[in-house]
Amino acid sequence: MSLSFLPEDMNWLCESCRQPLQPGPVELHYLGSVFTVELPVCPSCSRVLIMEELACGRMLEVEQLLEDK
Ligand SMILES: [Zn+2]
């Protein structure tokens, strides 16, 4: 399963490096499953930006998908 968590504008900077974040695949562990999602990642320190509101909303969708099966 692949989800995209990328914001529409992608005008995000790493708080520590001041580098523009770039989309990259990140493994998320949730409810005993592993999802590969695209998230904004800092090319310098590999820090991943997870926008909590967005991630929570998407995770609820994922949860519902899992429950439907
Ligand atoms: Zn950084």
PDB file of the backbone (N, CA, C, O) and the ligand in Angstrom, with CONECT records:
HET     ZN  A 101       1
ATOM      1  N   MET A   1       0.849  -1.194   0.000  1.00  0.00           N
ATOM      2  CA  MET A   1       0.000   0.000   0.000  1.00  0.00           C
ATOM      3  C   MET A   1       0.882   1.240   0.000  1.00  0.00           C
ATOM      4  O   MET A   1       1.847   1.328   0.758  1.00  0.00           O
ATOM      5  N   SER A   2       0.553   2.163  -0.827  1.00  0.00           N
ATOM      6  CA  SER A   2       1.355   3.375  -0.917  1.00  0.00           C
ATOM      7  C   SER A   2       0.466   4.601  -0.807  1.00  0.00           C
ATOM      8  O   SER A   2      -0.543   4.720  -1.501  1.00  0.00           O
ATOM      9  N   LEU A   3       0.849   5.492   0.057  1.00  0.00           N
ATOM     10  CA  LEU A   3       0.085   6.713   0.254  1.00  0.00           C
ATOM     11  C   LEU A   3       1.004   7.904   0.081  1.00  0.00           C
ATOM     12  O   LEU A   3       2.215   7.807   0.279  1.00  0.00           O
ATOM     13  N   SER A   4       0.427   9.000  -0.281  1.00  0.00           N
ATOM     14  CA  SER A   4       1.219  10.213  -0.365  1.00  0.00           C
ATOM     15  C   SER A   4       0.775  11.197   0.705  1.00  0.00           C
ATOM     16  O   SER A   4      -0.407  11.516   0.826  1.00  0.00           O
ATOM     17  N   PHE A   5       1.731  11.664   1.468  1.00  0.00           N
ATOM     18  CA  PHE A   5       1.453  12.643   2.511  1.00  0.00           C
ATOM     19  C   PHE A   5       2.018  14.007   2.124  1.00  0.00           C
ATOM     20  O   PHE A   5       2.155  14.897   2.964  1.00  0.00           O
ATOM     21  N   LEU A   6       2.342  14.156   0.850  1.00  0.00           N
ATOM     22  CA  LEU A   6       3.014  15.386   0.455  1.00  0.00           C
ATOM     23  C   LEU A   6       2.044  16.557   0.465  1.00  0.00           C
ATOM     24  O   LEU A   6       0.920  16.445  -0.025  1.00  0.00           O
ATOM     25  N   PRO A   7       2.472  17.656   1.012  1.00  0.00           N
ATOM     26  CA  PRO A   7       1.628  18.852   0.962  1.00  0.00           C
ATOM     27  C   PRO A   7       1.574  19.381  -0.467  1.00  0.00           C
ATOM     28  O   PRO A   7       2.444  19.086  -1.286  1.00  0.00           O
ATOM     29  N   GLU A   8       0.566  20.145  -0.745  1.00  0.00           N
ATOM     30  CA  GLU A   8       0.380  20.606  -2.116  1.00  0.00           C
ATOM     31  C   GLU A   8       1.475  21.562  -2.567  1.00  0.00           C
ATOM     32  O   GLU A   8       1.862  21.564  -3.736  1.00  0.00           O
ATOM     33  N   ASP A   9       1.964  22.357  -1.659  1.00  0.00           N
ATOM     34  CA  ASP A   9       2.909  23.377  -2.098  1.00  0.00           C
ATOM     35  C   ASP A   9       4.374  22.931  -1.994  1.00  0.00           C
ATOM     36  O   ASP A   9       5.209  23.357  -2.791  1.00  0.00           O
ATOM     37  N   MET A  10       4.685  22.073  -1.013  1.00  0.00           N
ATOM     38  CA  MET A  10       6.051  21.609  -0.793  1.00  0.00           C
ATOM     39  C   MET A  10       7.025  22.741  -0.483  1.00  0.00           C
ATOM     40  O   MET A  10       8.229  22.609  -0.702  1.00  0.00           O
ATOM     41  N   ASN A  11       6.506  23.842   0.022  1.00  0.00           N
ATOM     42  CA  ASN A  11       7.402  24.928   0.424  1.00  0.00           C
ATOM     43  C   ASN A  11       7.800  24.766   1.889  1.00  0.00           C
ATOM     44  O   ASN A  11       7.557  25.644   2.717  1.00  0.00           O
ATOM     45  N   TRP A  12       8.414  23.627   2.188  1.00  0.00           N
ATOM     46  CA  TRP A  12       8.775  23.340   3.562  1.00  0.00           C
ATOM     47  C   TRP A  12      10.287  23.342   3.706  1.00  0.00           C
ATOM     48  O   TRP A  12      11.011  22.878   2.825  1.00  0.00           O
ATOM     49  N   LEU A  13      10.747  23.870   4.825  1.00  0.00           N
ATOM     50  CA  LEU A  13      12.172  23.880   5.102  1.00  0.00           C
ATOM     51  C   LEU A  13      12.444  23.048   6.348  1.00  0.00           C
ATOM     52  O   LEU A  13      11.634  23.021   7.275  1.00  0.00           O
ATOM     53  N   CYS A  14      13.585  22.371   6.367  1.00  0.00           N
ATOM     54  CA  CYS A  14      14.011  21.681   7.575  1.00  0.00           C
ATOM     55  C   CYS A  14      14.317  22.732   8.636  1.00  0.00           C
ATOM     56  O   CYS A  14      15.012  23.713   8.372  1.00  0.00           O
ATOM     57  N   GLU A  15      13.794  22.516   9.824  1.00  0.00           N
ATOM     58  CA  GLU A  15      13.964  23.521  10.864  1.00  0.00           C
ATOM     59  C   GLU A  15      15.417  23.683  11.284  1.00  0.00           C
ATOM     60  O   GLU A  15      15.835  24.780  11.655  1.00  0.00           O
ATOM     61  N   SER A  16      16.189  22.605  11.230  1.00  0.00           N
ATOM     62  CA  SER A  16      17.583  22.716  11.665  1.00  0.00           C
ATOM     63  C   SER A  16      18.531  23.099  10.538  1.00  0.00           C
ATOM     64  O   SER A  16      19.472  23.862  10.759  1.00  0.00           O
ATOM     65  N   CYS A  17      18.297  22.577   9.318  1.00  0.00           N
ATOM     66  CA  CYS A  17      19.255  22.825   8.228  1.00  0.00           C
ATOM     67  C   CYS A  17      18.848  23.973   7.313  1.00  0.00           C
ATOM     68  O   CYS A  17      19.673  24.487   6.558  1.00  0.00           O
ATOM     69  N   ARG A  18      17.595  24.374   7.374  1.00  0.00           N
ATOM     70  CA  ARG A  18      17.098  25.394   6.444  1.00  0.00           C
ATOM     71  C   ARG A  18      17.230  24.928   5.001  1.00  0.00           C
ATOM     72  O   ARG A  18      17.441  25.734   4.095  1.00  0.00           O
ATOM     73  N   GLN A  19      17.107  23.635   4.800  1.00  0.00           N
ATOM     74  CA  GLN A  19      17.130  23.074   3.452  1.00  0.00           C
ATOM     75  C   GLN A  19      15.700  22.787   3.025  1.00  0.00           C
ATOM     76  O   GLN A  19      14.881  22.370   3.844  1.00  0.00           O
ATOM     77  N   PRO A  20      15.389  23.005   1.749  1.00  0.00           N
ATOM     78  CA  PRO A  20      14.052  22.631   1.277  1.00  0.00           C
ATOM     79  C   PRO A  20      13.873  21.120   1.335  1.00  0.00           C
ATOM     80  O   PRO A  20      14.754  20.366   0.923  1.00  0.00           O
ATOM     81  N   LEU A  21      12.743  20.692   1.842  1.00  0.00           N
ATOM     82  CA  LEU A  21      12.473  19.262   1.952  1.00  0.00           C
ATOM     83  C   LEU A  21      12.111  18.684   0.593  1.00  0.00           C
ATOM     84  O   LEU A  21      11.513  19.351  -0.251  1.00  0.00           O
ATOM     85  N   GLN A  22      12.490  17.422   0.408  1.00  0.00           N
ATOM     86  CA  GLN A  22      12.186  16.753  -0.850  1.00  0.00           C
ATOM     87  C   GLN A  22      11.388  15.492  -0.563  1.00  0.00           C
ATOM     88  O   GLN A  22      11.579  14.852   0.471  1.00  0.00           O
ATOM     89  N   PRO A  23      10.480  15.130  -1.495  1.00  0.00           N
ATOM     90  CA  PRO A  23       9.671  13.939  -1.260  1.00  0.00           C
ATOM     91  C   PRO A  23      10.509  12.672  -1.274  1.00  0.00           C
ATOM     92  O   PRO A  23      11.409  12.510  -2.098  1.00  0.00           O
ATOM     93  N   GLY A  24      10.201  11.787  -0.357  1.00  0.00           N
ATOM     94  CA  GLY A  24      10.916  10.528  -0.314  1.00  0.00           C
ATOM     95  C   GLY A  24      10.077   9.465   0.360  1.00  0.00           C
ATOM     96  O   GLY A  24       9.211   9.782   1.176  1.00  0.00           O
ATOM     97  N   PRO A  25      10.325   8.197   0.028  1.00  0.00           N
ATOM     98  CA  PRO A  25       9.552   7.119   0.640  1.00  0.00           C
ATOM     99  C   PRO A  25       9.989   6.869   2.078  1.00  0.00           C
ATOM    100  O   PRO A  25      11.182   6.793   2.371  1.00  0.00           O
ATOM    101  N   VAL A  26       9.024   6.745   2.960  1.00  0.00           N
ATOM    102  CA  VAL A  26       9.289   6.526   4.372  1.00  0.00           C
ATOM    103  C   VAL A  26       8.395   5.388   4.857  1.00  0.00           C
ATOM    104  O   VAL A  26       7.217   5.322   4.506  1.00  0.00           O
ATOM    105  N   GLU A  27       8.957   4.500   5.660  1.00  0.00           N
ATOM    106  CA  GLU A  27       8.152   3.416   6.216  1.00  0.00           C
ATOM    107  C   GLU A  27       7.477   3.878   7.491  1.00  0.00           C
ATOM    108  O   GLU A  27       8.124   4.377   8.412  1.00  0.00           O
ATOM    109  N   LEU A  28       6.176   3.705   7.528  1.00  0.00           N
ATOM    110  CA  LEU A  28       5.405   4.022   8.723  1.00  0.00           C
ATOM    111  C   LEU A  28       4.889   2.733   9.330  1.00  0.00           C
ATOM    112  O   LEU A  28       4.359   1.878   8.620  1.00  0.00           O
ATOM    113  N   HIS A  29       5.036   2.590  10.617  1.00  0.00           N
ATOM    114  CA  HIS A  29       4.498   1.421  11.306  1.00  0.00           C
ATOM    115  C   HIS A  29       3.243   1.848  12.047  1.00  0.00           C
ATOM    116  O   HIS A  29       3.270   2.754  12.881  1.00  0.00           O
ATOM    117  N   TYR A  30       2.166   1.191  11.733  1.00  0.00           N
ATOM    118  CA  TYR A  30       0.897   1.597  12.315  1.00  0.00           C
ATOM    119  C   TYR A  30      -0.013   0.388  12.420  1.00  0.00           C
ATOM    120  O   TYR A  30      -0.209  -0.337  11.445  1.00  0.00           O
ATOM    121  N   LEU A  31      -0.560   0.175  13.583  1.00  0.00           N
ATOM    122  CA  LEU A  31      -1.487  -0.928  13.826  1.00  0.00           C
ATOM    123  C   LEU A  31      -0.915  -2.269  13.387  1.00  0.00           C
ATOM    124  O   LEU A  31      -1.634  -3.113  12.852  1.00  0.00           O
ATOM    125  N   GLY A  32       0.371  -2.462  13.612  1.00  0.00           N
ATOM    126  CA  GLY A  32       0.998  -3.736  13.284  1.00  0.00           C
ATOM    127  C   GLY A  32       1.277  -3.929  11.809  1.00  0.00           C
ATOM    128  O   GLY A  32       1.744  -4.993  11.403  1.00  0.00           O
ATOM    129  N   SER A  33       1.000  -2.916  10.999  1.00  0.00           N
ATOM    130  CA  SER A  33       1.283  -3.005   9.573  1.00  0.00           C
ATOM    131  C   SER A  33       2.330  -1.968   9.202  1.00  0.00           C
ATOM    132  O   SER A  33       2.517  -0.971   9.900  1.00  0.00           O
ATOM    133  N   VAL A  34       3.003  -2.220   8.100  1.00  0.00           N
ATOM    134  CA  VAL A  34       3.992  -1.262   7.616  1.00  0.00           C
ATOM    135  C   VAL A  34       3.500  -0.668   6.314  1.00  0.00           C
ATOM    136  O   VAL A  34       3.162  -1.385   5.372  1.00  0.00           O
ATOM    137  N   PHE A  35       3.465   0.633   6.279  1.00  0.00           N
ATOM    138  CA  PHE A  35       3.041   1.333   5.071  1.00  0.00           C
ATOM    139  C   PHE A  35       4.222   2.132   4.540  1.00  0.00           C
ATOM    140  O   PHE A  35       4.978   2.732   5.304  1.00  0.00           O
ATOM    141  N   THR A  36       4.366   2.129   3.231  1.00  0.00           N
ATOM    142  CA  THR A  36       5.345   3.027   2.619  1.00  0.00           C
ATOM    143  C   THR A  36       4.607   4.248   2.107  1.00  0.00           C
ATOM    144  O   THR A  36       3.715   4.163   1.263  1.00  0.00           O
ATOM    145  N   VAL A  37       5.005   5.372   2.642  1.00  0.00           N
ATOM    146  CA  VAL A  37       4.333   6.610   2.274  1.00  0.00           C
ATOM    147  C   VAL A  37       5.368   7.616   1.785  1.00  0.00           C
ATOM    148  O   VAL A  37       6.546   7.533   2.132  1.00  0.00           O
ATOM    149  N   GLU A  38       4.919   8.547   0.991  1.00  0.00           N
ATOM    150  CA  GLU A  38       5.794   9.631   0.570  1.00  0.00           C
ATOM    151  C   GLU A  38       5.639  10.781   1.544  1.00  0.00           C
ATOM    152  O   GLU A  38       4.537  11.270   1.789  1.00  0.00           O
ATOM    153  N   LEU A  39       6.764  11.201   2.092  1.00  0.00           N
ATOM    154  CA  LEU A  39       6.757  12.316   3.029  1.00  0.00           C
ATOM    155  C   LEU A  39       7.873  13.277   2.664  1.00  0.00           C
ATOM    156  O   LEU A  39       8.846  12.896   2.013  1.00  0.00           O
ATOM    157  N   PRO A  40       7.727  14.525   3.088  1.00  0.00           N
ATOM    158  CA  PRO A  40       8.816  15.479   2.870  1.00  0.00           C
ATOM    159  C   PRO A  40      10.003  15.127   3.769  1.00  0.00           C
ATOM    160  O   PRO A  40       9.869  15.048   4.991  1.00  0.00           O
ATOM    161  N   VAL A  41      11.168  14.917   3.144  1.00  0.00           N
ATOM    162  CA  VAL A  41      12.369  14.532   3.879  1.00  0.00           C
ATOM    163  C   VAL A  41      13.454  15.571   3.633  1.00  0.00           C
ATOM    164  O   VAL A  41      13.599  16.085   2.523  1.00  0.00           O
ATOM    165  N   CYS A  42      14.216  15.875   4.683  1.00  0.00           N
ATOM    166  CA  CYS A  42      15.343  16.780   4.524  1.00  0.00           C
ATOM    167  C   CYS A  42      16.491  16.046   3.843  1.00  0.00           C
ATOM    168  O   CYS A  42      16.916  14.998   4.328  1.00  0.00           O
ATOM    169  N   PRO A  43      17.006  16.574   2.723  1.00  0.00           N
ATOM    170  CA  PRO A  43      18.095  15.902   2.013  1.00  0.00           C
ATOM    171  C   PRO A  43      19.404  15.952   2.797  1.00  0.00           C
ATOM    172  O   PRO A  43      20.334  15.200   2.504  1.00  0.00           O
ATOM    173  N   SER A  44      19.476  16.823   3.777  1.00  0.00           N
ATOM    174  CA  SER A  44      20.722  16.998   4.514  1.00  0.00           C
ATOM    175  C   SER A  44      20.792  16.093   5.741  1.00  0.00           C
ATOM    176  O   SER A  44      21.786  15.390   5.922  1.00  0.00           O
ATOM    177  N   CYS A  45      19.762  16.092   6.589  1.00  0.00           N
ATOM    178  CA  CYS A  45      19.817  15.316   7.829  1.00  0.00           C
ATOM    179  C   CYS A  45      18.820  14.157   7.827  1.00  0.00           C
ATOM    180  O   CYS A  45      18.706  13.435   8.817  1.00  0.00           O
ATOM    181  N   SER A  46      18.100  13.977   6.723  1.00  0.00           N
ATOM    182  CA  SER A  46      17.153  12.864   6.568  1.00  0.00           C
ATOM    183  C   SER A  46      16.003  12.922   7.561  1.00  0.00           C
ATOM    184  O   SER A  46      15.301  11.934   7.776  1.00  0.00           O
ATOM    185  N   ARG A  47      15.820  14.071   8.152  1.00  0.00           N
ATOM    186  CA  ARG A  47      14.699  14.223   9.044  1.00  0.00           C
ATOM    187  C   ARG A  47      13.386  14.224   8.234  1.00  0.00           C
ATOM    188  O   ARG A  47      13.303  14.825   7.163  1.00  0.00           O
ATOM    189  N   VAL A  48      12.398  13.558   8.757  1.00  0.00           N
ATOM    190  CA  VAL A  48      11.118  13.443   8.055  1.00  0.00           C
ATOM    191  C   VAL A  48      10.120  14.395   8.667  1.00  0.00           C
ATOM    192  O   VAL A  48       9.969  14.465   9.887  1.00  0.00           O
ATOM    193  N   LEU A  49       9.452  15.115   7.819  1.00  0.00           N
ATOM    194  CA  LEU A  49       8.393  15.994   8.306  1.00  0.00           C
ATOM    195  C   LEU A  49       7.067  15.262   8.216  1.00  0.00           C
ATOM    196  O   LEU A  49       6.642  14.869   7.130  1.00  0.00           O
ATOM    197  N   ILE A  50       6.429  15.084   9.328  1.00  0.00           N
ATOM    198  CA  ILE A  50       5.078  14.536   9.328  1.00  0.00           C
ATOM    199  C   ILE A  50       4.138  15.608   9.843  1.00  0.00           C
ATOM    200  O   ILE A  50       4.220  16.047  10.991  1.00  0.00           O
ATOM    201  N   MET A  51       3.256  16.008   8.971  1.00  0.00           N
ATOM    202  CA  MET A  51       2.280  16.987   9.401  1.00  0.00           C
ATOM    203  C   MET A  51       1.193  16.250  10.166  1.00  0.00           C
ATOM    204  O   MET A  51       0.448  15.447   9.605  1.00  0.00           O
ATOM    205  N   GLU A  52       1.122  16.533  11.433  1.00  0.00           N
ATOM    206  CA  GLU A  52       0.310  15.700  12.301  1.00  0.00           C
ATOM    207  C   GLU A  52      -1.146  15.647  11.877  1.00  0.00           C
ATOM    208  O   GLU A  52      -1.755  14.578  11.865  1.00  0.00           O
ATOM    209  N   GLU A  53      -1.699  16.783  11.535  1.00  0.00           N
ATOM    210  CA  GLU A  53      -3.110  16.783  11.137  1.00  0.00           C
ATOM    211  C   GLU A  53      -3.330  15.915   9.915  1.00  0.00           C
ATOM    212  O   GLU A  53      -4.257  15.108   9.858  1.00  0.00           O
ATOM    213  N   LEU A  54      -2.455  16.101   8.939  1.00  0.00           N
ATOM    214  CA  LEU A  54      -2.566  15.348   7.699  1.00  0.00           C
ATOM    215  C   LEU A  54      -2.369  13.864   7.966  1.00  0.00           C
ATOM    216  O   LEU A  54      -3.143  13.031   7.496  1.00  0.00           O
ATOM    217  N   ALA A  55      -1.338  13.544   8.717  1.00  0.00           N
ATOM    218  CA  ALA A  55      -1.042  12.147   8.997  1.00  0.00           C
ATOM    219  C   ALA A  55      -2.181  11.493   9.762  1.00  0.00           C
ATOM    220  O   ALA A  55      -2.553  10.357   9.469  1.00  0.00           O
ATOM    221  N   CYS A  56      -2.730  12.189  10.726  1.00  0.00           N
ATOM    222  CA  CYS A  56      -3.830  11.620  11.506  1.00  0.00           C
ATOM    223  C   CYS A  56      -5.043  11.380  10.620  1.00  0.00           C
ATOM    224  O   CYS A  56      -5.696  10.342  10.723  1.00  0.00           O
ATOM    225  N   GLY A  57      -5.341  12.328   9.760  1.00  0.00           N
ATOM    226  CA  GLY A  57      -6.478  12.169   8.862  1.00  0.00           C
ATOM    227  C   GLY A  57      -6.292  10.981   7.946  1.00  0.00           C
ATOM    228  O   GLY A  57      -7.212  10.187   7.749  1.00  0.00           O
ATOM    229  N   ARG A  58      -5.099  10.861   7.384  1.00  0.00           N
ATOM    230  CA  ARG A  58      -4.828   9.762   6.476  1.00  0.00           C
ATOM    231  C   ARG A  58      -4.828   8.429   7.202  1.00  0.00           C
ATOM    232  O   ARG A  58      -5.287   7.418   6.670  1.00  0.00           O
ATOM    233  N   MET A  59      -4.313   8.437   8.416  1.00  0.00           N
ATOM    234  CA  MET A  59      -4.251   7.187   9.154  1.00  0.00           C
ATOM    235  C   MET A  59      -5.652   6.695   9.492  1.00  0.00           C
ATOM    236  O   MET A  59      -5.896   5.490   9.552  1.00  0.00           O
ATOM    237  N   LEU A  60      -6.568   7.626   9.711  1.00  0.00           N
ATOM    238  CA  LEU A  60      -7.956   7.209   9.933  1.00  0.00           C
ATOM    239  C   LEU A  60      -8.514   6.543   8.682  1.00  0.00           C
ATOM    240  O   LEU A  60      -9.237   5.550   8.763  1.00  0.00           O
ATOM    241  N   GLU A  61      -8.168   7.102   7.520  1.00  0.00           N
ATOM    242  CA  GLU A  61      -8.597   6.483   6.264  1.00  0.00           C
ATOM    243  C   GLU A  61      -8.026   5.083   6.129  1.00  0.00           C
ATOM    244  O   GLU A  61      -8.724   4.147   5.740  1.00  0.00           O
ATOM    245  N   VAL A  62      -6.735   4.952   6.459  1.00  0.00           N
ATOM    246  CA  VAL A  62      -6.079   3.647   6.366  1.00  0.00           C
ATOM    247  C   VAL A  62      -6.750   2.654   7.305  1.00  0.00           C
ATOM    248  O   VAL A  62      -6.986   1.498   6.952  1.00  0.00           O
ATOM    249  N   GLU A  63      -7.051   3.129   8.502  1.00  0.00           N
ATOM    250  CA  GLU A  63      -7.684   2.277   9.491  1.00  0.00           C
ATOM    251  C   GLU A  63      -9.017   1.760   8.960  1.00  0.00           C
ATOM    252  O   GLU A  63      -9.351   0.585   9.115  1.00  0.00           O
ATOM    253  N   GLN A  64      -9.765   2.656   8.335  1.00  0.00           N
ATOM    254  CA  GLN A  64     -11.063   2.241   7.798  1.00  0.00           C
ATOM    255  C   GLN A  64     -10.888   1.252   6.663  1.00  0.00           C
ATOM    256  O   GLN A  64     -11.669   0.309   6.534  1.00  0.00           O
ATOM    257  N   LEU A  65      -9.871   1.456   5.840  1.00  0.00           N
ATOM    258  CA  LEU A  65      -9.596   0.522   4.745  1.00  0.00           C
ATOM    259  C   LEU A  65      -9.300  -0.861   5.304  1.00  0.00           C
ATOM    260  O   LEU A  65      -9.770  -1.873   4.782  1.00  0.00           O
ATOM    261  N   LEU A  66      -8.509  -0.886   6.379  1.00  0.00           N
ATOM    262  CA  LEU A  66      -8.145  -2.169   6.972  1.00  0.00           C
ATOM    263  C   LEU A  66      -9.370  -2.852   7.564  1.00  0.00           C
ATOM    264  O   LEU A  66      -9.529  -4.069   7.461  1.00  0.00           O
ATOM    265  N   GLU A  67     -10.223  -2.063   8.177  1.00  0.00           N
ATOM    266  CA  GLU A  67     -11.396  -2.646   8.812  1.00  0.00           C
ATOM    267  C   GLU A  67     -12.394  -3.184   7.794  1.00  0.00           C
ATOM    268  O   GLU A  67     -13.145  -4.118   8.075  1.00  0.00           O
ATOM    269  N   ASP A  68     -12.391  -2.584   6.609  1.00  0.00           N
ATOM    270  CA  ASP A  68     -13.326  -3.022   5.586  1.00  0.00           C
ATOM    271  C   ASP A  68     -12.996  -4.407   5.050  1.00  0.00           C
ATOM    272  O   ASP A  68     -13.857  -5.096   4.502  1.00  0.00           O
ATOM    273  N   LYS A  69     -11.720  -4.810   5.215  1.00  0.00           N
ATOM    274  CA  LYS A  69     -11.314  -6.083   4.601  1.00  0.00           C
ATOM    275  C   LYS A  69     -11.707  -7.292   5.451  1.00  0.00           C
ATOM    276  O   LYS A  69     -11.434  -8.430   5.069  1.00  0.00           O
TER     277      LYS A  69
HETATM  278 ZN    ZN A 101      17.726  18.869   7.983  1.00  0.00          ZN2+
END
